[in-house]
């Protein structure tokens, strides 16, 4: 589940929206369904399921999109960061794990929507990889000016 059980924080890329949780997620999962693929812009969504009473927006109010008859998805209207999945009237909110300041603290242990899992996902761990420094080189990396909010307030 998570190595840190309380006071996990996070937010969008630009920092306009921030959140905090005060208890461990009910579960952390990956969803491969086509709707989650489109909502995240990736091959799957990774979501931490949190009871509403353990969650609060601490800065800003996200925009939302009703992606189906049963759910809404929250996002930052300023930078576009996908933030959550919510069942309408449900007891929980599911926060995208990449939006946490410490995404390593919310580890998935269950998968959903596996009928839509892309065939190449299973081989990701065995693909060759490079660090950002190896990919860009020191000069190009040093020239990048990040506009991303830091992983803390």
C-alpha positions, 0 to 999 in steps of 0.5 A: 500500500504505502510506506508513509501512512499520513500526511502525504501531499501532492498537486498539479504540475504548475502548483495551482492545485494542491492536496493532502491526505491524512490516512493511508489509501484504502488501496492503490491500483493500476487501471488499464481500461480505455477510459483511464488510458485516455484520461491519463494520456498513458498506457494506464492510470495508477490511482490511490483510493482515499476516503473523502474524510481523509482527503482535502484540496489545500490550494485551488479548486480543480476543474472536472469532466464527467467522463461517464454516467458514473464518474468525474475526473478532476484536473488542473485547468491551468496546466492540464495535470490529471488529478483524480477519478471520482464515482459520483456520490461515492465514498472515495476519491482516487488520486493519480499516484504521479500527482503525489509529492512522493509517488514512491510512497503509494505503491500499486498492488492490484490491476483493473481493466486488464482486457485493455492492457497494451501488449507491450506493458509487460515488457517495460521492466526489461527494456533498456533505459537511460537516466535523464542526464544520459539522455540529454547530456550535461550541457543540454540538461543544465540549460533547461529551465523548469516551470514545474512546482517543486514536490513540496509547499 
